[in-house]
Amino acid sequence: MSALPLDAQSPRVLIVDDEADNRELLSIMLGWEGFVTRTAADGEQALLSVAADPPDVILVDLMMPGIDGLELTAKLKQNAESNGIPVIMLSAMNDSATRKRALSSGAAAYVSKPVDRSELCEQVRSVLKPHLHPA
């Protein structure tokens, strides 16, 4: 697998998950590939984080208390300042109806848990390509 060429600034990834262990594991996986990560424990923290410093891509857990992943993604896509940031939905629910709902909410991709590091990194690179090399 080829690493993403990192120019002057490494791509920044916001990880949104209510489970601290998941946030840490995802940060480690992406860090090995050269991504810069930061985390949010819930949808409200994520919205504040995106408003303060928009990341290049956002990983969102589907099942969270309060603002769940579907609602968070919809809110991000309704906001002019964040609607261009690609969102990757993460979930242990691997049925086609859940995937369809995630993608319909505005997610650019869907990754099943437990997360495979190579699949996750490939999905992040894939959604970032149009943003790193605009036409």
PEMO-V890295 format. One record per backbone hydrogen bond with DSSP energy under -0.5 kcal/mol. NH is the residue of the N-H (numbers start at 1). CO is the residue of the C=O. E is the energy in kcal/mol with one decimal. If there is no record, write none. Layout:
NH;CO;E
NH;CO;E
//
This chain:
7;5;-0.7
13;36;-3.1
14;57;-2.3
15;13;-0.6
15;38;-2.8
16;14;-0.6
16;59;-3.0
17;15;-0.6
17;40;-1.9
20;18;-0.6
23;19;-2.1
24;20;-2.4
25;21;-2.5
26;22;-2.7
27;23;-2.1
28;24;-2.3
29;25;-2.7
30;26;-2.5
31;27;-2.4
32;28;-2.1
33;29;-0.6
33;30;-0.8
34;31;-1.7
35;30;-2.1
36;11;-2.5
37;35;-0.5
38;13;-1.9
40;15;-2.4
43;67;-0.6
46;42;-2.1
47;43;-2.4
48;44;-1.9
49;45;-2.6
50;46;-2.8
51;47;-2.0
52;48;-2.1
53;49;-2.4
56;12;-2.2
57;12;-1.5
58;86;-2.4
59;14;-3.1
60;58;-0.5
60;88;-2.8
61;16;-2.4
62;90;-2.7
64;62;-0.9
67;65;-0.5
68;66;-0.8
69;62;-2.6
72;68;-2.8
73;69;-2.4
74;70;-2.3
75;71;-2.5
76;72;-2.5
77;73;-2.3
78;74;-1.4
79;75;-0.9
79;76;-0.5
80;78;-0.5
82;79;-1.1
83;79;-1.8
85;82;-1.7
86;56;-0.7
86;84;-0.6
88;58;-2.9
89;87;-0.5
89;109;-2.6
90;60;-3.1
91;111;-1.7
94;92;-0.7
99;95;-2.1
100;96;-2.6
101;97;-2.3
102;98;-2.5
103;99;-2.6
104;100;-2.5
105;101;-1.5
106;103;-1.0
107;102;-1.8
108;87;-3.0
109;87;-1.2
111;89;-3.0
113;91;-2.4
117;115;-0.6
120;116;-2.9
121;117;-2.7
122;118;-2.2
123;119;-2.5
124;120;-2.5
125;121;-2.5
126;122;-2.5
127;123;-2.5
128;124;-1.5
129;125;-1.7
130;126;-0.5
131;128;-1.2
132;128;-2.3
133;129;-2.2
//
